[in-house]
């Protein structure tokens, strides 16, 4: 397939891996920020090609995973309200709250619908005047503009039965939180290509300068990742700390000005809790005062937020910071599985532990292990 | 104290995922059905049971059809209800003979639409050379059904002394797919969700009877056959690896996939190895017969994209491993429920 197969070429992949093998004089620890990139790395077995001098650690960029359990519980409680049609992207439905997930809520009678765009949820609102339509807005800066557009449209069209439960987060603050931690081991970042399509590179230039770390903004195909690892290693070997745009076929240095303006209009920055990492200042997006009437938190304020305790066994915080890998965890694949995740990184198909569980358990013997 | 992250209380109601052919289905079968109604025949979990009645070897299978939408590009619930059951019989190398058909119809359903469904059911039965020997009709209240559900049960005569079975794969065997993957699942998804992907992709729903019987002359060299339905290629391979206690290795770049299916999967974040088919099978044969099988299948229009996609190994028993396009390795696990489109 054109524009796809070119980025999955066996020979080119081998060449990049060879170049890396010759280049590296010591072991470097590189973190890919985005969950989509983690998925590619595991789905294509990229680590099988890498020399031992490259230590890939997997970052916090799975928005589904880092959504706190208390918020999932709130979503489920809202969904179970008989006056509500609850709309969500597919991969949120199987994320467990403290008792059940949204699929289970659906089985118990909640009207839960998978949508492919927030505008679909808006259409449902227009067709169901007697219901409250709640859209669960998850994601980073990549998905936020489409959510903003739906809210903007709802206001323009005077739709009053459409609400958004925002768990949206932004990438640069969490990168800073990881890089400034005293035990940080990450020496280079593979930046999130689709996020930068919206935001541009400015904030990443600041991170690179401030934390003296090379950042290569990359795409999501296997060769994108391999090229980005090589560009990181070249900088590390020569001790340069620049932002390189590997994904120039999509990302422009200024980002998408229209989308950014829309985000600024519809959302305000807020402090947000990240599952596994805790509260990070100014890392979330909430509805701005002009759009407050569409805020599901306000509409359903009477639904209390549950108090949740994370499992003491779970090391997902260490994994999200790049200090540990899933295989370092005693619970991995035993008491912690995608069906019964103990913590953030086992939750969604883009979570590091879930990816290891799905793609990397070669030696566990049975398919039911 | 119960930690917040632990999923509890998931067992007391049926979820849609229990019907998706993945791990949840497997749990339901193993925990609810087999303990009460299991026996030496049912416990084999083959596509069709093999029964000895007098001197005859009979293949026997049943399936219910609840597809939504009822009409989709390339077929409708009527043709599907014939193909699905005929194909299950064909996976034991049986010649399908008779079907029973039960209709469960919702009050208010248009008789004109029902006629179209019956017309294509009749057409599919003719093409598959089976007769409808028994039938039943029930009507349920408006709102209690999705238009029409159909159940078909089929019997056929097994004409080989060596019927393939899910537990017969041996290390060294090669794995062959009868044609390209995933057209049915993507055609249905596009029709159901109104996805405008500008493709004229049709479902692959078809009777595999004639194509499968081409393999009868292989005798004992044909070890397993499995048609690819819910859960797609991944479920079929995992079931064989599990039942035969062998490892399976496939090569991603050798699996034939129509460009429109690949494109849709790329867009939606779906893995084509998990997408449903209704007119495709895999067979596992002794290695020195594999080229002959592919050539033979390619003589039939339904087998034109036939290809060797992998091999059976002694290593990693119970596991399906894929060699990726760039030369890495990954596990191809069974899904726990339906495949859900990803956010980004």
Interface residues (C-beta under 8 A of the other chain):
Chain A: X1 X4 X5 X8 X9 X10 X13 X14 X36 X42 X43 X44 X45 X46 X47 X48 X49 X63 X64 X69 X89 X90 X91 X92 X93 X94 X96 X98 X99 X100 X101 X103 X104 X106 X107 X108 X114 X116 X138 X139 X140 X142 X143 X194 X222 X223 X226 X306 X308 X309 X310 X311 X312 X314 X338 X339 X340 X341 X342 X343 X349 X350 X358 X359 X360 X361 X362 X363 X364 X365 X366 X367 X368 X369
Chain B: X1 X3 X4 X5 X6 X7 X8 X9 X10 X13 X14 X15 X16 X17 X23 X193 X195 X238 X241 X242 X253 X259 X262 X263 X266 X268 X316 X317 X318 X319 X320 X321 X324 X325 X326 X327 X328 X329 X330 X331 X333 X334 X336 X337 X340 X341 X342 X343 X344
